[in-house]
Amino acid sequence: VTAWIEASLVTDDASNITVNGSIRELCLDRHTAEAVGPCANGYLKNTTDEQGDDSKNKKLAPARDPQFPGLNFKFPFMTEKKTYQWYDSSLRKPIDAKFEAEDTIDGVNVYRFKQTAPATNIDTREVPGSLVGQTEDAVRAGLYYEVDRTIWVEPVSGTFIKVQEHQKKTLVPETGSPTQLALANFAAFLPY
């Protein structure tokens, strides 16, 4: 078993508003790459409180249960041509990573996996009315997340070779028009 720590912060460039942020620690099986329990240190801490108080956002799992079930940072050694459960930290649950095909990148044989999640309400929060075209000082809005992710994996080690992701976060107020907060499109080649 190994312990991993991940930190992320997403801000809107135009307004400098924090869209999402988190720190998480989890325990993984070194061979299967799946999250395991017990993990005394496993937690997720979201940084969504505007006053900087994130203590109420620290979520501990029962000691016997994996905090983030499924795969999280890599695929298992000897990756197979099948569907795996991959934990999506924005959705806070695992979703299918479906095997699509064998490919070759820079002479390396890889397996291509695909994940998609339709627009899903992941949070409801008070936001400045002006952010969603309203005249009120503050309004309640749902935060919707959707993703289309492709992962190319070297199957012997389970290591990512390339990741391509299209991610969208949208605020949807109870009345009025939705406002797109984040549109992230990226592709990364990772050293192998």
N, C-alpha and C positions, 0 to 999 in steps of 0.2 A: 504494500500500500504506500502511496505517496500523497503528499498534501500539495495542492496548487492554490495560488492566490491570483485573482484577476481584478483589475481596476479599469473602469471605463467612464468617460464623460463625453456627452454629446451636447454641444451648444449651437444655437442659431447664430450664424455669422452676422446677420443684419442687426439683430436686437441684443445679442450677447446673452440671451435668456437660456438657462440650462433646460434642455429638453429631457435629458435622462442622464443618470449617473448611478454607478453602483460599485461596490467592492464585494467580492465573494471569495470564500475559501471553501474548498471541498477536498474530500479524500477520494482517490482513484485507485482501482486495481491496476498494477503496473503491466499486466499481460492483456487483460480484456479491454482496458481503457475505460471501463464503466465506473460510474460513481458507486461508492460502497458506503455502508454503515456497519458498525458504529463509526462515527466521525465526530469526536468531541468538539472539534474546532469548526465544523461546517456551519456557514452562515451566509446570508445575503443582507447587505446593508445598502438601502437606496438613499440617494442624496437628493430628496425632493422637497424637504422642508426649507422654506425661504429664510427662516431664522437660523439655519445651520444646525438645528437639532435633529440628528438622524438616529438618536437612540431608540425611538419607538419603531424605527424601520428595520431594526436588526431582527431577522427571523431565524430562529434555530429549529432544526429538525429533531424529532425524537431520535435518541441515540442509535436505535436499531435501523432506522430508515435512511437511505441516501437523500441528502438535501436536494440534489440536482440529478434525478434519475436519468439513466442513459449515458451516451457518450457526450463529452464536453470539449476536449481539447485536441484529441486525435482519434483515429480509428484503431482497432486492435491490430496487434501483430497478426500476419497472415489474414488480412482483410478478405472477406468473401464477397461474391457477387450476389448480394441480397439486400434487403431493406434493414436498416439499423434505426434505432431510436436515438435521435440527436437532441440534446437539451437546448432549447432556444431561451436565452436569458431575458429577452423582452416579453415573451409569452409566459415565461416561468413554468414551462412544461416541455416534455419531449415531443418532437414531431418526427415524422418519417423522413429519413434520408434514403431515397430510393436509388438503387443501382440502375444506371442508364446504359453504360457502354464501356468498353475498353478503348483507351486513347494512347497516344504517345506524345510526350512533351520533351523536347530537347533530347530525344533518344531514350527517354525513360518511359517504361510501360506503366500506365496509371489506370485506375478505375475512376469513372466519373459518376458522382452521386448528385441527386437533385432534391432540393427541399423547397416547398412553397407553403405559405400560410396566407389565406385571404385576410382582408381588413378585419381586425379583431379588436374590440374594446379592451384595453389593458389597464386603464385607470380612469377615474373621474376626479377632476380637480377644479378648484377656483382659479380663474385666470383673469387678467385685466380685460375688460370689455373691449377695449380698443384692439386687442390682439385678434379678436374674432369679429370685428366690424360692428360692435355693439356700443351704445352710449353709456351704459351702466359702468360704474367703477370696477365691479367684479361680476363675473357670471360663471356658472358651472358648465363644464364641457368635458366630454369624453375624449380620451386620447386613444386613437386607433393606430394600429401597427400592422403592416403587411410586408412580406419578404418573399423574394425569389432568389435562392442561393444555389450555386453549383460549386461542388468541391471535387478537385482532382486529387486522388490519394495514391501514393506508392504502396502497393498492397502488401509487400513483405514487412515493412516497418510500420505501416499505418499512418505515415507522415503526410501532411498536406504538401502538395507541390504547387497548387494554384487554387485560389478561391475567387469567385466572382459573385458579387451580391448587389441586388437592387432592393433597397429598403425604403419604406415611406412611413412617416408618422404625421397624422392629421388630427387637429383639434376639431371636434364636432360639438358646437354649443346646443343647448336644448332648443333654442330658437335662433334663426339666422343661418349664415353660410359657414361651411367648414373652412378651416384655414390650414394649409399644408405647412407644417413646421420643419420637417426634414425630408429631404430626398437624397439618399446616399446611393451612389452607383460607384462601385469600385471593383477592380480586379487586382489581385496581388500574386506575384510569383514569389514563392518562398525558397530560401536556400535549402538545398538538400544534399 
